[in-house]
Amino acid sequence: MSLRERRRAALTLVVVFVLGCVAMVTAVQPSAVLAGERPQGSPAPAAAPLASTAKQAAPRAVDCRNLKCVALTFDDGPGPYTAGIVKALKAKGAKATFFMLGSQVKGREAAVRAVKAAGMEIGNHSFNHPDLSKLGARAIRSQVGRTDAALAKAGVKATLYRPPYGAMSRTVRASLADRPISLWGVDTLDWRTRSTSATLRAASAAPRGAIVLMHDIHGSTAKAVPGIVSALQAKGYHLVTVSELLRAPQPGKVYTGRYAR
Ligand code: NI
């Protein structure tokens, strides 16, 4: 082997080594990003800057036209179980919508603010839960207005309305024409069974696009929430607020979900 041939061989070795290193680095990067997105992943030290970039981009809105979404909703609070439910949701990166009663909001303004601060949506569920379909326009407006005022004291504006019992009438619709109405597609019957396992089963069976009815005033429902979130997330569902599910709910319209077309 001449000197020139030896130099060429050495140069080839160096080039191969450098190319090998580049290939390894580019192969490691995508898996590091994936590891950063998995809460239980163990990202390599080199992945730290990538993981923090992914974290910053995380709060972007979920697009339920392309992703599997379900909207969990909790009515009749806030009450003694509300904070625990919010904590369980937040721990798993889930959101939900709380339809509150004005009479329950009064004196619990800090609790209401905490629900909102955790990224949850808040809706108006009347002041003290009458059947609005049996009331006149003036009484209906009073039920809605007093609850709006109670929420405003907590610094919160309700984005949606849900009449108690889902009871509608022409007068109810006309009186609530200035905001979207959210009913539901799945009733877990948690208010009747008061059973954690029955509530877990009913909510976990929700189809894509469903608005699921539950109540944050029952301990049995609160106990079911961590399992419901795990079961739905394991099926690939994103747990979103009703407004995220519907994208841009229109005033005067009545929604029961956003089902696949
Ligand atoms: Ni209710």
Residues whose N, C-alpha, C, O or C-beta is under 5 A from the ligand:
A	BS01	NI	D75 D76 P164 Y165
